Amino acid sequence: MIPRKSVRVYLALGSTDLRKAVNGLSVLVEQAMGLDPFCGDLFVFCNRRQNIIKILYWDDNGFALWYKRLEEHRFKWPKRAEQVLKINLKQLSWLLAGLDLASAHQRLYYRRVG
């Protein structure tokens, strides 16, 4: 599946026991995050060691689970007080590339020169 441009991305901050599969993660989305796991948005989870990320989403007629494990490095998983952080697809690509969301640059827009 290629995510639609309007897809929302939610990070479950803190660490998640990634022995959980589709059923366990979808329950976390619904109960702990207070979101609808069937909406088609992306729900992103990271383990305590910050070397594994799982992304859960509903793909028309069933759940899909995407998995990435780093062999030597760690993801720059955000540390914030809230339990859920909403980001965009560009920020998700930064996160998956190993960039820190706090220091990655947003696109700048200008109204005039000089």
Buried (B, 14 or more C-beta within 10 A) or exposed (E): EEBEEEBBBBBBBBEBEBEBEBEBBBEBBEEEBEBEBEEBBBBBBBBEEBBBBBBBBBEEEEBEBEEEEBEEEEBBBBEEEEEBBEBEBEBBEBBBEEBEBEEBEEEEEEEEEE
